[in-house]
Amino acid sequence: MPVTVVVLSARLPGVLPAAAFPALRTAAEAVADATVPEEVAAAAGAVRSDAVPADGVLVTADPEHPALATAAAVVRTPEPPGAALLDAVAVMDRLRSPGGCPWDAEQTPLSLLQYLVEECYELYQAIEDGDRPAVREELGDVLLQVLFHARIAAEDAASPFDVDDVAADLVAKLVGRHPHVFAGSELVATAEHQERRWDELKRAEKQRESSVDGVPLGQPAVALAAKLTSRTARAGLPADLLPIGSVFGEVGDIGEQLFALAARAKLAGIDPEAELRTAARRFAAAVRAAERAAAADGLDPHALDAEAWKRHWPA
C-alpha cells in the first residue's frame, strides 16, 4: 500500500484533519516526524520517527516534506477563510513583545492616530483610482492599524481587550443588526429599507436621544455636513431648515454656503466629498499639465507669471 502523507497546518498545528482518520485506521504503520506536536501524534496513534514508512501514513507539519513528491495521497488540514489573519496577529504580537521592534514597542493609540488617518485616505485614493494592487496593499495597511491598536489595548492593565474581543463585538453587532439574515424574524426587501432598519436598531442599541448622536464631528467638514444632512433627512427634518447661506452674502456666510452646497448634493444622491475630491484632483492635474507645457517652452515652471499660467493652461 503506497504512503499517505498527512500535512498539518502551521497555523493550526494541534488539529488533525478528520479526512486522515480512515487512512490511519487501516494503515500498517503510522509515523509522526519531529514537527508534529506530541498530543497530535498520540491522537493519530503514530510512532515517532524521521523515516518514511514503506507502507502506511506519515504525519508531518512540514509543507515541503520530500515524501510529498511520491505520496499516493496527501491529506491537508483545511483552513477556513481568514486563517491568514492568524499570521498577521502573530506578527503584530512579535513586534510588540520583548526583543521585537523598538519603534513598534514605543507606539501609543495617540501616536498612531496620524497613520490611521493617512492609511484610510491612501485606501480611499486607491479605490478612486481603480488601482487593484494598491487597494489590496492599502487594505492591509488599514488592517495593520486595527491589529496595532488591539495589541496595545491588550497590554492595558486597567481595561484590557484584544483582537478577539474586537472581532467578537463586530460579529455580535453585524448579527444583531441583520435579523432578516441571521434570525429570519423579519423581511427586508431593499437596500433602502435595510438602511432605515439599521438606523433604527443602532438607535435602540446605543440609546440615542438625537438623530445626530453618534455622528463623528472630527471628520472632514464637507463629509460632516453631508452626514448631518442625511441623518436629519431620515428623521424628517424639512430641507428648508438646513443652513442656506447667501450666494452674495458676507464672508461670514461662507460656512453656511458650503454647508448648503453639501446638503444640496447629498439630498440629490451625490457624495459631495467625492465630488469635491474629484474637482480638486482635476485641478491638480491641470496645474501639472500647465507646468509641463511651460517647461517644454523653456520657461521655469516655478516662476510663472499670470500671463504664462493662462497661456499654458489646458483647454
N, C-alpha and C positions, 0 to 999 in steps of 0.2 A: 504494500500500500504506500503510495507516494506521501511525501511530507506536506502537512498543512501548517502554515505559519500564521499565528495569531499575533497581530501587532496592536499593542496597547497605545492609547492616546497619550501624548506628552502632557496635554492639558488635564486629562482625567486618568492619571496613572493607576488609580485604585479601582477602575471599572473594567471588569472582564466582560466582553461582549457576549450577549446571550447566544448569538449565532455560533459561538465557539463550542458550546457545550455538547452538541451532537458528535462533533469530531473527537472531543476529549473523552466522551463516554465509550467510544468504540476503538480508541487508539491503543495500539500495542504498547506504546511508550509516550509519555508526555514529559517534556523538558522545558524548564524555565531558565533563561540565562540571567546574568548578574544584573541586568537592567530592570528586572521585574520585582516589584515590592513583595515582601515576604508573604503578606496576607493574600495577595493575588495568586502567588504560586501555590499556596496551600489550598485555596478555593478551587484551583484548577486540578489539584491532585498531581502536580508536576514535581519532578525531582530537579534539584539544582545541577546544571551542567552547562558548559560553554560549547559542548559538542552537539552537532545537529543530528537528531535521531534518523536512522535509516528508514524507519517505518513508524510514523506517528505524528505527534504535534509538537511544534516548537512555539513557545510563548516568549515574546520579546517586546521591549519598548523602543527598540532601535528601528526607526523608519527606513533605514538603508541597510538592513541586515543582508549579508551576502546570500543567505538562503532564499531570499525573495526571488532571486533570478531563476531558480529551478523549482520553486514550490508548485505543487499541483493545485493548491488552493490557498488563497490569502483571505483572512478574516480580520477586518479592522473595527475598532471601536467607533461607532457612529457618533458624530458630534452635532449638536443642534445648531441652528443658525444663531450667530452671535458668540460662538465659542471662542473666537479670536479676541473678544473683549477681555477674556481672562488673561491673555498675554499682555494686553495694554495695562490692566490693573497691576499685574506683577511687575512690569517695568516701572510704573509710577511708584510703587512701593519701594523698589530697589533704589530709585533715585533719591527718595526722601529718607531712606534708612541710613544708619551709620556706615560710613565707607562708600556712600553714594556720591551724588554731585553736590559740592558746596553751595553753588548758586541755587539749585532747587531746594536745598535744605533751609535756606535763608528766607524763602518767599513766604508772604502772608496773604490773606484774602485781599487786603488793601493794595499791596504791591502788585498783585496780579490783575487789578481792575483794568489798567490800560491795555493789557494784552487781550482781555476778554472782549473789550470793545473793538480793538483792531482786528482780531480774528473774525469777529462777526461781520465786519464791513468787508474784509477780504473775501469771505464766502459770498456775501451779497454781490460783490463785483464779479466774481467768477460765474455766478448764476446769471447775472445780467449779460455777461459776455458769451454765455453759452459754451464756456470752456470746460468740457467734461473732466479732463485730467486735473485741472485746477480745482473744480468743485470737489472731487474726491480727496485731494490733498487738504483743502481748507476745512472740509467736514472733519477730517482727522484732527486738525488744529483746534477746532471748536470742542471736539470730544476731549482733547487733552485738558482744556480748561475745566471741564466737568470733573475729570479724574483728579486733577490737581487740587481743586477746591474740596472735593470729597476726602481726599487723602489727608489734607491739612485738618479738616474737621474731625477726622478720626483721632487726631492727636490732642484734641481739646479735652482736658480733664474735667472741666465744668459741665460741658454739654456736648458729648461726642456723638457723631453719627458717621457712617461710612458709605461707600458707594452702593452697597447692597440696600441700605436704608433708603437712599435716594431712588434706586430702581424700584424698590417695593412701594414707595409712596407714589411714584409715577404710575405703576401698574394699577394701584388702587384708584387713583384719580381717573385714569382712562376707562377702567371698567365701570366705575361709578357714574361717569358722565356719558356712557353709551349703553344705557339699559336696553335699548332696542336691539343691540347686538349681543350682549352677554347675558341678559336676563329674559329677553323676549317678552318683556312686560308692556311694551308699547310699540307703536308703529311710527316710523319716521320715513316719509316718502321722498323728501327733497333735501338738498344741502341747506337751503334757506331755513327750512323747518328745524333741521339739526342745529343750526347756528343759534336760533332763538332758544331751543331747548337747552343747549349748552350754557347759555347765559342764565337761564332760569335755575339750572342745577348748581351752577357756580355761585349764584347769588344766595341760594339757600344754604349751600355748604359753608360759605365764608361769612354768612350772616351780615351781608352788606346792607347798609341803610340807604345808600345813594346809588343812583345809576352810574355815577362816575367814580365810585370807590374801586380801588384796585388798578386804576389807570396809572401806569408808571410815568411820573412827572419828569423824570430825568431823560426821557427820550428826545430826539431832535424835535425842534419846535413845530415844524410842518407836520410831522408824523403825530405829534401830540394833539394838534388842532384837529387833524383828521380822526384820530381815535375818539376824542371828546365828542366830535360831531356824530360819529356812528353810534356811540353809546347813547347819546341823548335822543337821536332819531329813533332808535329802537324803543326808547322809553316814551315816545310820543311827543317829544318837545317840538313845537311848531318851528319851522325853519326861520320865520321872521323874528324869532327871539335870539338867533345867533348873531354874534358881532358882525356888523355890516360895514363899518368904517365909512369913508367918503373918498371917492376917486380923486377929488380935487381938495381933499382935506389938508390939515396942517401935518407937520412932521409927526406930531404925537398920535395921529390916526394910523400911521403905517402898520403898527401891530395888528389893529383891527382889520385893515385892508388885507394883510397877509392871511389872517385867520379866515376872513370871508372868502378869499380865493381857495384856500384849502378846503373849507366847508363846501363850497360850490362844487369842487371837483369830487369830493367824497360822496356827496348826495347824487352825483351823476354816475357813480360807479367807477370813478377814476382814482387811482392811487396818486395823490399829489406829491408824495415824497419821491416816488419813482419818476413822475413827470419832471419834477424839478431836477433830479439827478440826471435824467436824460438830456435836459436842456443844458445843464452845466457841463456835461461831458461833451456835448456837441459844440459848445462854446470853446472848451479847452482844445478840441480838435481843430477848430477854425484858427485859434491863436497859433498853434503849432504849424499849421499849413501856411499862414501868412509869414511866419518867421523863416520857414524853409524857402518860401518864394523870394523873400528879401535877401536871404543869404545867397541864393542862386544868382541874384542880380548883383552880387558883390557888396552888399550892404552888411553892416554889423547888426544882427537881429536883436542885440541887446541895447541898441542905441537908435531905435527908430523914432522919427517924429510922427505927428498925427497924420501928415500927408502920406508918408511912407506906409503907415499902417493901412490907411484907406486904399492905397493903390494896390497893395498886395493881399488885401482881404479876399478870401474865396467868395466867388459869386454864389 
